[in-house]
Amino acid sequence: MFFKRRAGTRWYDRGDISSVDYTKDTLTTDGTWKDLDISGVVGVGKKLVLIQGYLSENTSRAEFGVRTKGYVNEVNVDSCMTQIGGVGITHCFMVYTNADGVIQYFGENITWVYLNLTIRGWWK
């Protein structure tokens, strides 16, 4: 994937962080879109954020996705789906925050074994 670098844009790497930012216990997965305020990590202002996800559940084809808050069209969603029950997958999500540092996420209404999100960095 190629990104055109705009003048003044810069990658902010969080480095070798020691724990995930969000887990199944801190996220609500009820099959509806939820707001997630990540401004405590990335700050405010519109930013393109790289989020690494690790997902696992006991059935197959469970979906999780992220989008910019306020977007409603499905083509603007970065999502992934588990393939086999009991087998974890990783996926790197790319999503813009809104001006307040908020994104939205969607998780199937199931009991997740793992649902870990780690903010790796962002472009500003």
A tleap script that builds the chain and sets N, CA, C and O, in Angstrom:
source leaprc.protein.ff14SB
mol = sequence {
  NMET PHE PHE LYS ARG ARG ALA GLY THR ARG
  TRP TYR ASP ARG GLY ASP ILE SER SER VAL
  ASP TYR THR LYS ASP THR LEU THR THR ASP
  GLY THR TRP LYS ASP LEU ASP ILE SER GLY
  VAL VAL GLY VAL GLY LYS LYS LEU VAL LEU
  ILE GLN GLY TYR LEU SER GLU ASN THR SER
  ARG ALA GLU PHE GLY VAL ARG THR LYS GLY
  TYR VAL ASN GLU VAL ASN VAL ASP SER CYS
  MET THR GLN ILE GLY GLY VAL GLY ILE THR
  HIE CYS PHE MET VAL TYR THR ASN ALA ASP
  GLY VAL ILE GLN TYR PHE GLY GLU ASN ILE
  THR TRP VAL TYR LEU ASN LEU THR ILE ARG
  GLY TRP TRP CLYS
}
set mol.1.N position { 0.843 -1.161 0.000 }
set mol.1.CA position { 0.000 0.000 0.000 }
set mol.1.C position { 0.898 1.236 0.000 }
set mol.1.O position { 1.854 1.317 0.771 }
set mol.2.N position { 0.587 2.187 -0.861 }
set mol.2.CA position { 1.400 3.388 -0.962 }
set mol.2.C position { 0.614 4.597 -0.470 }
set mol.2.O position { -0.581 4.731 -0.736 }
set mol.3.N position { 1.293 5.456 0.239 }
set mol.3.CA position { 0.671 6.667 0.735 }
set mol.3.C position { 1.467 7.859 0.227 }
set mol.3.O position { 2.694 7.890 0.319 }
set mol.4.N position { 0.768 8.813 -0.298 }
set mol.4.CA position { 1.426 10.023 -0.746 }
set mol.4.C position { 1.697 10.891 0.476 }
set mol.4.O position { 0.777 11.241 1.216 }
set mol.5.N position { 2.926 11.226 0.676 }
set mol.5.CA position { 3.309 12.023 1.838 }
set mol.5.C position { 3.029 13.482 1.553 }
set mol.5.O position { 3.575 14.059 0.612 }
set mol.6.N position { 2.182 14.072 2.364 }
set mol.6.CA position { 1.905 15.492 2.249 }
set mol.6.C position { 2.978 16.258 3.008 }
set mol.6.O position { 3.542 15.764 3.985 }
set mol.7.N position { 3.247 17.449 2.550 }
set mol.7.CA position { 4.223 18.286 3.245 }
set mol.7.C position { 3.774 18.485 4.688 }
set mol.7.O position { 2.628 18.853 4.947 }
set mol.8.N position { 4.670 18.245 5.602 }
set mol.8.CA position { 4.368 18.437 7.011 }
set mol.8.C position { 3.806 17.222 7.711 }
set mol.8.O position { 3.660 17.249 8.934 }
set mol.9.N position { 3.475 16.134 6.984 }
set mol.9.CA position { 2.969 14.945 7.661 }
set mol.9.C position { 4.126 14.147 8.239 }
set mol.9.O position { 5.233 14.136 7.701 }
set mol.10.N position { 3.842 13.490 9.336 }
set mol.10.CA position { 4.896 12.753 10.023 }
set mol.10.C position { 4.299 11.527 10.701 }
set mol.10.O position { 3.174 11.572 11.198 }
set mol.11.N position { 5.050 10.440 10.719 }
set mol.11.CA position { 4.663 9.206 11.399 }
set mol.11.C position { 5.097 9.288 12.868 }
set mol.11.O position { 6.252 9.597 13.163 }
set mol.12.N position { 4.166 9.010 13.779 }
set mol.12.CA position { 4.446 8.961 15.213 }
set mol.12.C position { 4.356 7.507 15.659 }
set mol.12.O position { 3.264 6.943 15.733 }
set mol.13.N position { 5.482 6.910 15.950 }
set mol.13.CA position { 5.573 5.507 16.341 }
set mol.13.C position { 5.536 5.401 17.863 }
set mol.13.O position { 6.288 6.092 18.549 }
set mol.14.N position { 4.672 4.547 18.392 }
set mol.14.CA position { 4.598 4.389 19.848 }
set mol.14.C position { 5.719 3.510 20.395 }
set mol.14.O position { 5.889 3.406 21.610 }
set mol.15.N position { 6.471 2.887 19.519 }
set mol.15.CA position { 7.601 2.082 19.964 }
set mol.15.C position { 7.165 0.737 20.519 }
set mol.15.O position { 6.113 0.210 20.158 }
set mol.16.N position { 7.977 0.199 21.389 }
set mol.16.CA position { 7.784 -1.139 21.944 }
set mol.16.C position { 6.902 -1.054 23.196 }
set mol.16.O position { 7.387 -1.169 24.322 }
set mol.17.N position { 5.603 -0.852 22.978 }
set mol.17.CA position { 4.701 -0.712 24.121 }
set mol.17.C position { 4.498 -2.068 24.792 }
set mol.17.O position { 4.645 -3.106 24.147 }
set mol.18.N position { 4.161 -2.066 26.079 }
set mol.18.CA position { 4.162 -3.299 26.859 }
set mol.18.C position { 2.793 -3.958 27.008 }
set mol.18.O position { 2.715 -5.082 27.505 }
set mol.19.N position { 1.712 -3.299 26.596 }
set mol.19.CA position { 0.400 -3.928 26.727 }
set mol.19.C position { -0.556 -3.383 25.673 }
set mol.19.O position { -0.314 -2.339 25.067 }
set mol.20.N position { -1.642 -4.113 25.471 }
set mol.20.CA position { -2.649 -3.681 24.499 }
set mol.20.C position { -3.438 -2.510 25.083 }
set mol.20.O position { -3.470 -2.312 26.298 }
set mol.21.N position { -4.070 -1.742 24.203 }
set mol.21.CA position { -4.834 -0.578 24.640 }
set mol.21.C position { -6.283 -0.914 24.992 }
set mol.21.O position { -6.844 -0.348 25.930 }
set mol.22.N position { -6.885 -1.832 24.241 }
set mol.22.CA position { -8.292 -2.182 24.457 }
set mol.22.C position { -8.435 -3.696 24.343 }
set mol.22.O position { -7.757 -4.337 23.541 }
set mol.23.N position { -9.329 -4.256 25.160 }
set mol.23.CA position { -9.565 -5.702 25.172 }
set mol.23.C position { -11.059 -5.974 25.090 }
set mol.23.O position { -11.867 -5.046 25.077 }
set mol.24.N position { -11.421 -7.243 25.035 }
set mol.24.CA position { -12.838 -7.611 25.017 }
set mol.24.C position { -13.561 -7.096 26.258 }
set mol.24.O position { -14.774 -6.890 26.227 }
set mol.25.N position { -12.830 -6.889 27.340 }
set mol.25.CA position { -13.440 -6.400 28.573 }
set mol.25.C position { -13.676 -4.892 28.560 }
set mol.25.O position { -14.478 -4.389 29.346 }
set mol.26.N position { -12.994 -4.170 27.685 }
set mol.26.CA position { -13.172 -2.717 27.618 }
set mol.26.C position { -13.957 -2.272 26.382 }
set mol.26.O position { -14.236 -1.084 26.220 }
set mol.27.N position { -14.311 -3.216 25.514 }
set mol.27.CA position { -15.093 -2.929 24.314 }
set mol.27.C position { -16.469 -3.570 24.434 }
set mol.27.O position { -16.609 -4.634 25.037 }
set mol.28.N position { -17.476 -2.933 23.867 }
set mol.28.CA position { -18.831 -3.483 23.853 }
set mol.28.C position { -19.100 -4.059 22.473 }
set mol.28.O position { -19.100 -3.331 21.480 }
set mol.29.N position { -19.327 -5.356 22.409 }
set mol.29.CA position { -19.598 -6.011 21.126 }
set mol.29.C position { -21.018 -6.548 21.149 }
set mol.29.O position { -21.269 -7.665 21.602 }
set mol.30.N position { -21.937 -5.738 20.656 }
set mol.30.CA position { -23.345 -6.131 20.632 }
set mol.30.C position { -23.941 -6.045 19.224 }
set mol.30.O position { -25.161 -6.013 19.063 }
set mol.31.N position { -23.083 -6.009 18.217 }
set mol.31.CA position { -23.564 -5.974 16.837 }
set mol.31.C position { -23.960 -4.592 16.352 }
set mol.31.O position { -24.579 -4.470 15.295 }
set mol.32.N position { -23.614 -3.533 17.107 }
set mol.32.CA position { -23.904 -2.168 16.669 }
set mol.32.C position { -22.616 -1.352 16.710 }
set mol.32.O position { -21.661 -1.720 17.394 }
set mol.33.N position { -22.597 -0.247 15.978 }
set mol.33.CA position { -21.438 0.633 15.962 }
set mol.33.C position { -21.341 1.389 17.287 }
set mol.33.O position { -22.335 1.909 17.794 }
set mol.34.N position { -20.136 1.441 17.835 }
set mol.34.CA position { -19.866 2.124 19.099 }
set mol.34.C position { -18.748 3.141 18.895 }
set mol.34.O position { -17.847 2.924 18.085 }
set mol.35.N position { -18.806 4.249 19.629 }
set mol.35.CA position { -17.727 5.234 19.619 }
set mol.35.C position { -16.572 4.736 20.471 }
set mol.35.O position { -16.777 4.087 21.497 }
set mol.36.N position { -15.362 5.044 20.040 }
set mol.36.CA position { -14.163 4.741 20.815 }
set mol.36.C position { -13.280 5.986 20.797 }
set mol.36.O position { -12.715 6.349 19.765 }
set mol.37.N position { -13.176 6.616 21.931 }
set mol.37.CA position { -12.368 7.829 22.070 }
set mol.37.C position { -10.920 7.409 22.299 }
set mol.37.O position { -10.572 6.927 23.377 }
set mol.38.N position { -10.079 7.594 21.284 }
set mol.38.CA position { -8.663 7.231 21.406 }
set mol.38.C position { -7.785 8.473 21.549 }
set mol.38.O position { -6.565 8.404 21.393 }
set mol.39.N position { -8.419 9.610 21.848 }
set mol.39.CA position { -7.665 10.864 21.969 }
set mol.39.C position { -6.668 10.822 23.126 }
set mol.39.O position { -5.683 11.559 23.110 }
set mol.40.N position { -6.901 9.981 24.118 }
set mol.40.CA position { -5.948 9.852 25.215 }
set mol.40.C position { -4.617 9.295 24.759 }
set mol.40.O position { -3.600 9.494 25.424 }
set mol.41.N position { -4.608 8.596 23.628 }
set mol.41.CA position { -3.376 8.045 23.069 }
set mol.41.C position { -2.857 8.912 21.932 }
set mol.41.O position { -1.680 9.271 21.911 }
set mol.42.N position { -3.732 9.251 20.980 }
set mol.42.CA position { -3.287 9.940 19.761 }
set mol.42.C position { -3.485 11.445 19.796 }
set mol.42.O position { -2.977 12.153 18.926 }
set mol.43.N position { -4.217 11.949 20.788 }
set mol.43.CA position { -4.510 13.376 20.846 }
set mol.43.C position { -5.727 13.712 19.997 }
set mol.43.O position { -6.389 12.823 19.459 }
set mol.44.N position { -6.012 14.992 19.884 }
set mol.44.CA position { -7.161 15.436 19.097 }
set mol.44.C position { -6.691 15.903 17.723 }
set mol.44.O position { -5.494 16.067 17.484 }
set mol.45.N position { -7.629 16.110 16.847 }
set mol.45.CA position { -7.313 16.476 15.466 }
set mol.45.C position { -7.405 15.253 14.588 }
set mol.45.O position { -7.198 14.133 15.054 }
set mol.46.N position { -7.714 15.456 13.318 }
set mol.46.CA position { -7.880 14.341 12.391 }
set mol.46.C position { -6.529 13.689 12.118 }
set mol.46.O position { -5.593 14.349 11.666 }
set mol.47.N position { -6.431 12.390 12.395 }
set mol.47.CA position { -5.191 11.639 12.215 }
set mol.47.C position { -5.495 10.283 11.587 }
set mol.47.O position { -6.553 9.703 11.832 }
set mol.48.N position { -4.585 9.792 10.794 }
set mol.48.CA position { -4.679 8.437 10.261 }
set mol.48.C position { -3.945 7.523 11.232 }
set mol.48.O position { -2.746 7.683 11.458 }
set mol.49.N position { -4.669 6.565 11.805 }
set mol.49.CA position { -4.149 5.737 12.891 }
set mol.49.C position { -3.981 4.296 12.417 }
set mol.49.O position { -4.818 3.772 11.681 }
set mol.50.N position { -2.895 3.665 12.847 }
set mol.50.CA position { -2.643 2.247 12.586 }
set mol.50.C position { -2.914 1.480 13.880 }
set mol.50.O position { -2.256 1.702 14.896 }
set mol.51.N position { -3.893 0.572 13.826 }
set mol.51.CA position { -4.292 -0.216 14.984 }
set mol.51.C position { -4.085 -1.686 14.665 }
set mol.51.O position { -4.598 -2.185 13.663 }
set mol.52.N position { -3.341 -2.377 15.506 }
set mol.52.CA position { -3.138 -3.806 15.329 }
set mol.52.C position { -4.168 -4.547 16.168 }
set mol.52.O position { -4.302 -4.295 17.366 }
set mol.53.N position { -4.892 -5.456 15.537 }
set mol.53.CA position { -5.910 -6.229 16.237 }
set mol.53.C position { -5.532 -7.695 16.302 }
set mol.53.O position { -4.942 -8.239 15.370 }
set mol.54.N position { -5.874 -8.322 17.402 }
set mol.54.CA position { -5.765 -9.780 17.541 }
set mol.54.C position { -7.132 -10.277 17.983 }
set mol.54.O position { -7.630 -9.876 19.034 }
set mol.55.N position { -7.747 -11.157 17.177 }
set mol.55.CA position { -9.102 -11.616 17.417 }
set mol.55.C position { -9.164 -13.136 17.427 }
set mol.55.O position { -8.496 -13.803 16.636 }
set mol.56.N position { -9.972 -13.670 18.329 }
set mol.56.CA position { -10.222 -15.098 18.375 }
set mol.56.C position { -11.588 -15.325 19.002 }
set mol.56.O position { -11.989 -14.602 19.914 }
set mol.57.N position { -12.291 -16.321 18.516 }
set mol.57.CA position { -13.582 -16.696 19.072 }
set mol.57.C position { -13.809 -18.182 18.799 }
set mol.57.O position { -13.000 -18.811 18.117 }
set mol.58.N position { -14.892 -18.747 19.318 }
set mol.58.CA position { -15.097 -20.189 19.229 }
set mol.58.C position { -15.940 -20.637 18.045 }
set mol.58.O position { -16.136 -21.837 17.851 }
set mol.59.N position { -16.440 -19.708 17.256 }
set mol.59.CA position { -17.161 -20.063 16.035 }
set mol.59.C position { -16.361 -19.500 14.865 }
set mol.59.O position { -15.272 -18.965 15.069 }
set mol.60.N position { -16.867 -19.607 13.675 }
set mol.60.CA position { -16.154 -19.031 12.524 }
set mol.60.C position { -16.940 -17.861 11.965 }
set mol.60.O position { -18.141 -17.726 12.195 }
set mol.61.N position { -16.241 -17.025 11.231 }
set mol.61.CA position { -16.818 -15.909 10.502 }
set mol.61.C position { -17.369 -14.805 11.406 }
set mol.61.O position { -18.410 -14.222 11.106 }
set mol.62.N position { -16.682 -14.519 12.501 }
set mol.62.CA position { -17.052 -13.395 13.360 }
set mol.62.C position { -16.351 -12.153 12.836 }
set mol.62.O position { -15.155 -12.187 12.549 }
set mol.63.N position { -17.085 -11.062 12.710 }
set mol.63.CA position { -16.544 -9.848 12.100 }
set mol.63.C position { -16.282 -8.760 13.138 }
set mol.63.O position { -17.016 -8.604 14.114 }
set mol.64.N position { -15.202 -8.012 12.887 }
set mol.64.CA position { -14.882 -6.832 13.672 }
set mol.64.C position { -14.383 -5.776 12.700 }
set mol.64.O position { -13.630 -6.092 11.778 }
set mol.65.N position { -14.795 -4.517 12.892 }
set mol.65.CA position { -14.363 -3.470 11.982 }
set mol.65.C position { -14.279 -2.115 12.653 }
set mol.65.O position { -14.818 -1.906 13.740 }
set mol.66.N position { -13.595 -1.197 11.987 }
set mol.66.CA position { -13.465 0.182 12.457 }
set mol.66.C position { -13.777 1.128 11.294 }
set mol.66.O position { -13.637 0.771 10.125 }
set mol.67.N position { -14.201 2.334 11.646 }
set mol.67.CA position { -14.468 3.362 10.642 }
set mol.67.C position { -14.310 4.737 11.292 }
set mol.67.O position { -14.291 4.864 12.516 }
set mol.68.N position { -14.200 5.747 10.456 }
set mol.68.CA position { -14.176 7.126 10.923 }
set mol.68.C position { -15.549 7.479 11.477 }
set mol.68.O position { -16.569 7.182 10.854 }
set mol.69.N position { -15.578 8.105 12.631 }
set mol.69.CA position { -16.865 8.502 13.221 }
set mol.69.C position { -17.595 9.430 12.267 }
set mol.69.O position { -17.026 10.402 11.771 }
set mol.70.N position { -18.843 9.126 12.018 }
set mol.70.CA position { -19.660 9.912 11.108 }
set mol.70.C position { -19.809 9.284 9.735 }
set mol.70.O position { -20.733 9.634 9.000 }
set mol.71.N position { -18.924 8.364 9.366 }
set mol.71.CA position { -19.058 7.675 8.087 }
set mol.71.C position { -20.156 6.619 8.221 }
set mol.71.O position { -20.318 6.016 9.282 }
set mol.72.N position { -20.898 6.400 7.154 }
set mol.72.CA position { -21.991 5.426 7.210 }
set mol.72.C position { -21.938 4.398 6.087 }
set mol.72.O position { -22.641 3.390 6.164 }
set mol.73.N position { -21.141 4.609 5.056 }
set mol.73.CA position { -21.102 3.685 3.925 }
set mol.73.C position { -20.150 2.524 4.206 }
set mol.73.O position { -19.032 2.723 4.684 }
set mol.74.N position { -20.609 1.312 3.903 }
set mol.74.CA position { -19.841 0.100 4.197 }
set mol.74.C position { -18.486 0.047 3.481 }
set mol.74.O position { -17.572 -0.629 3.953 }
set mol.75.N position { -18.346 0.740 2.366 }
set mol.75.CA position { -17.061 0.717 1.652 }
set mol.75.C position { -15.983 1.480 2.413 }
set mol.75.O position { -14.803 1.377 2.079 }
set mol.76.N position { -16.370 2.239 3.425 }
set mol.76.CA position { -15.418 3.014 4.224 }
set mol.76.C position { -15.079 2.347 5.547 }
set mol.76.O position { -14.638 3.011 6.484 }
set mol.77.N position { -15.283 1.041 5.629 }
set mol.77.CA position { -15.014 0.275 6.841 }
set mol.77.C position { -13.788 -0.602 6.612 }
set mol.77.O position { -13.684 -1.275 5.586 }
set mol.78.N position { -12.869 -0.594 7.557 }
set mol.78.CA position { -11.751 -1.535 7.530 }
set mol.78.C position { -12.117 -2.645 8.499 }
set mol.78.O position { -12.197 -2.419 9.707 }
set mol.79.N position { -12.341 -3.846 7.975 }
set mol.79.CA position { -12.807 -4.931 8.834 }
set mol.79.C position { -12.044 -6.214 8.554 }
set mol.79.O position { -11.342 -6.343 7.551 }
set mol.80.N position { -12.203 -7.150 9.465 }
set mol.80.CA position { -11.651 -8.486 9.278 }
set mol.80.C position { -12.629 -9.497 9.846 }
set mol.80.O position { -13.540 -9.143 10.594 }
set mol.81.N position { -12.436 -10.745 9.488 }
set mol.81.CA position { -13.342 -11.797 9.908 }
set mol.81.C position { -12.529 -13.032 10.266 }
set mol.81.O position { -11.617 -13.422 9.536 }
set mol.82.N position { -12.867 -13.642 11.396 }
set mol.82.CA position { -12.191 -14.881 11.762 }
set mol.82.C position { -12.567 -15.966 10.766 }
set mol.82.O position { -13.648 -15.938 10.178 }
set mol.83.N position { -11.678 -16.909 10.585 }
set mol.83.CA position { -11.911 -17.962 9.596 }
set mol.83.C position { -12.340 -19.279 10.223 }
set mol.83.O position { -13.237 -19.950 9.713 }
set mol.84.N position { -11.704 -19.647 11.323 }
set mol.84.CA position { -11.939 -20.939 11.970 }
set mol.84.C position { -12.088 -20.709 13.463 }
set mol.84.O position { -11.291 -19.983 14.058 }
set mol.85.N position { -13.084 -21.307 14.070 }
set mol.85.CA position { -13.276 -21.176 15.506 }
set mol.85.C position { -12.053 -21.645 16.275 }
set mol.85.O position { -11.479 -22.689 15.963 }
set mol.86.N position { -11.656 -20.877 17.276 }
set mol.86.CA position { -10.526 -21.246 18.114 }
set mol.86.C position { -9.165 -20.893 17.551 }
set mol.86.O position { -8.146 -21.141 18.197 }
set mol.87.N position { -9.129 -20.317 16.359 }
set mol.87.CA position { -7.859 -19.922 15.739 }
set mol.87.C position { -7.823 -18.400 15.649 }
set mol.87.O position { -8.666 -17.795 14.987 }
set mol.88.N position { -6.855 -17.787 16.308 }
set mol.88.CA position { -6.753 -16.341 16.319 }
set mol.88.C position { -6.198 -15.789 15.020 }
set mol.88.O position { -5.470 -16.469 14.296 }
set mol.89.N position { -6.555 -14.541 14.740 }
set mol.89.CA position { -6.023 -13.844 13.570 }
set mol.89.C position { -5.534 -12.470 14.007 }
set mol.89.O position { -5.988 -11.925 15.014 }
set mol.90.N position { -4.609 -11.925 13.242 }
set mol.90.CA position { -4.188 -10.548 13.441 }
set mol.90.C position { -4.557 -9.752 12.202 }
set mol.90.O position { -4.609 -10.285 11.093 }
set mol.91.N position { -4.810 -8.483 12.407 }
set mol.91.CA position { -5.152 -7.588 11.303 }
set mol.91.C position { -4.720 -6.182 11.690 }
set mol.91.O position { -4.914 -5.766 12.832 }
set mol.92.N position { -4.146 -5.459 10.764 }
set mol.92.CA position { -3.793 -4.065 10.993 }
set mol.92.C position { -4.854 -3.185 10.351 }
set mol.92.O position { -5.026 -3.188 9.132 }
set mol.93.N position { -5.555 -2.440 11.178 }
set mol.93.CA position { -6.607 -1.535 10.739 }
set mol.93.C position { -6.013 -0.151 10.519 }
set mol.93.O position { -5.144 0.290 11.272 }
set mol.94.N position { -6.488 0.527 9.486 }
set mol.94.CA position { -6.130 1.926 9.267 }
set mol.94.C position { -7.423 2.716 9.248 }
set mol.94.O position { -8.354 2.399 8.507 }
set mol.95.N position { -7.465 3.756 10.081 }
set mol.95.CA position { -8.694 4.525 10.205 }
set mol.95.C position { -8.350 5.965 10.578 }
set mol.95.O position { -7.411 6.219 11.331 }
set mol.96.N position { -9.133 6.904 10.034 }
set mol.96.CA position { -9.007 8.304 10.421 }
set mol.96.C position { -9.839 8.554 11.675 }
set mol.96.O position { -10.951 8.042 11.803 }
set mol.97.N position { -9.300 9.334 12.589 }
set mol.97.CA position { -10.108 9.832 13.696 }
set mol.97.C position { -10.887 11.045 13.205 }
set mol.97.O position { -10.579 11.613 12.156 }
set mol.98.N position { -11.889 11.431 13.966 }
set mol.98.CA position { -12.525 12.711 13.678 }
set mol.98.C position { -11.721 13.797 14.399 }
set mol.98.O position { -10.679 13.501 14.982 }
set mol.99.N position { -12.180 15.018 14.368 }
set mol.99.CA position { -11.431 16.136 14.956 }
set mol.99.C position { -11.242 15.990 16.468 }
set mol.99.O position { -10.329 16.585 17.041 }
set mol.100.N position { -12.109 15.194 17.116 }
set mol.100.CA position { -12.018 14.995 18.559 }
set mol.100.C position { -11.195 13.765 18.946 }
set mol.100.O position { -11.052 13.475 20.134 }
set mol.101.N position { -10.654 13.039 17.966 }
set mol.101.CA position { -9.879 11.839 18.265 }
set mol.101.C position { -10.734 10.616 18.521 }
set mol.101.O position { -10.344 9.730 19.281 }
set mol.102.N position { -11.914 10.560 17.884 }
set mol.102.CA position { -12.853 9.457 18.089 }
set mol.102.C position { -12.987 8.656 16.793 }
set mol.102.O position { -13.035 9.224 15.702 }
set mol.103.N position { -13.045 7.330 16.931 }
set mol.103.CA position { -13.364 6.428 15.829 }
set mol.103.C position { -14.591 5.635 16.243 }
set mol.103.O position { -15.099 5.804 17.352 }
set mol.104.N position { -15.068 4.772 15.356 }
set mol.104.CA position { -16.146 3.859 15.707 }
set mol.104.C position { -15.705 2.438 15.403 }
set mol.104.O position { -14.896 2.200 14.507 }
set mol.105.N position { -16.253 1.493 16.166 }
set mol.105.CA position { -15.953 0.079 15.950 }
set mol.105.C position { -17.237 -0.730 15.998 }
set mol.105.O position { -18.242 -0.309 16.570 }
set mol.106.N position { -17.174 -1.906 15.380 }
set mol.106.CA position { -18.295 -2.836 15.316 }
set mol.106.C position { -17.768 -4.220 15.629 }
set mol.106.O position { -16.772 -4.646 15.045 }
set mol.107.N position { -18.407 -4.921 16.527 }
set mol.107.CA position { -18.050 -6.305 16.818 }
set mol.107.C position { -19.292 -7.164 16.873 }
set mol.107.O position { -20.319 -6.766 17.422 }
set mol.108.N position { -19.184 -8.356 16.293 }
set mol.108.CA position { -20.299 -9.303 16.346 }
set mol.108.C position { -20.719 -9.536 17.791 }
set mol.108.O position { -19.898 -9.477 18.706 }
set mol.109.N position { -21.999 -9.800 17.984 }
set mol.109.CA position { -22.559 -10.065 19.309 }
set mol.109.C position { -22.309 -11.525 19.676 }
set mol.109.O position { -23.206 -12.365 19.616 }
set mol.110.N position { -21.057 -11.802 20.058 }
set mol.110.CA position { -20.660 -13.154 20.448 }
set mol.110.C position { -19.756 -13.039 21.665 }
set mol.110.O position { -19.412 -11.939 22.097 }
set mol.111.N position { -19.377 -14.184 22.210 }
set mol.111.CA position { -18.402 -14.201 23.295 }
set mol.111.C position { -17.026 -14.369 22.676 }
set mol.111.O position { -16.676 -15.460 22.227 }
set mol.112.N position { -16.256 -13.316 22.649 }
set mol.112.CA position { -14.920 -13.342 22.080 }
set mol.112.C position { -13.960 -14.003 23.056 }
set mol.112.O position { -14.046 -13.772 24.262 }
set mol.113.N position { -13.053 -14.818 22.550 }
set mol.113.CA position { -11.980 -15.375 23.379 }
set mol.113.C position { -10.928 -14.293 23.580 }
set mol.113.O position { -10.511 -14.021 24.706 }
set mol.114.N position { -10.503 -13.679 22.479 }
set mol.114.CA position { -9.597 -12.533 22.503 }
set mol.114.C position { -10.139 -11.460 21.575 }
set mol.114.O position { -10.647 -11.761 20.495 }
set mol.115.N position { -10.030 -10.239 21.990 }
set mol.115.CA position { -10.313 -9.086 21.144 }
set mol.115.C position { -9.418 -7.974 21.671 }
set mol.115.O position { -9.808 -7.197 22.542 }
set mol.116.N position { -8.217 -7.918 21.124 }
set mol.116.CA position { -7.196 -6.984 21.592 }
set mol.116.C position { -6.882 -5.970 20.500 }
set mol.116.O position { -6.660 -6.336 19.346 }
set mol.117.N position { -6.866 -4.699 20.871 }
set mol.117.CA position { -6.504 -3.624 19.950 }
set mol.117.C position { -5.328 -2.853 20.528 }
set mol.117.O position { -5.341 -2.446 21.690 }
set mol.118.N position { -4.310 -2.662 19.694 }
set mol.118.CA position { -3.121 -1.921 20.104 }
set mol.118.C position { -2.875 -0.812 19.088 }
set mol.118.O position { -2.728 -1.080 17.896 }
set mol.119.N position { -2.830 0.422 19.554 }
set mol.119.CA position { -2.521 1.545 18.669 }
set mol.119.C position { -1.019 1.582 18.475 }
set mol.119.O position { -0.270 1.846 19.416 }
set mol.120.N position { -0.572 1.316 17.235 }
set mol.120.CA position { 0.867 1.247 16.942 }
set mol.120.C position { 1.457 2.613 16.639 }
set mol.120.O position { 2.637 2.855 16.895 }
set mol.121.N position { 0.637 3.508 16.092 }
set mol.121.CA position { 1.130 4.839 15.757 }
set mol.121.C position { 0.128 5.553 14.876 }
set mol.121.O position { -0.959 5.040 14.607 }
set mol.122.N position { 0.505 6.752 14.425 }
set mol.122.CA position { -0.380 7.557 13.605 }
set mol.122.C position { 0.411 8.554 12.769 }
set mol.122.O position { 1.558 8.889 13.064 }
set mol.123.N position { -0.253 9.010 11.717 }
set mol.123.CA position { 0.283 10.069 10.872 }
set mol.123.C position { -0.424 11.352 11.221 }
set mol.123.O position { -1.637 11.372 11.428 }
set mol.124.N position { 0.338 12.420 11.286 }
set mol.124.CA position { -0.264 13.710 11.592 }
set mol.124.C position { 0.371 14.758 10.686 }
set mol.124.O position { 0.020 15.935 10.763 }
savepdb mol mol.pdb
quit
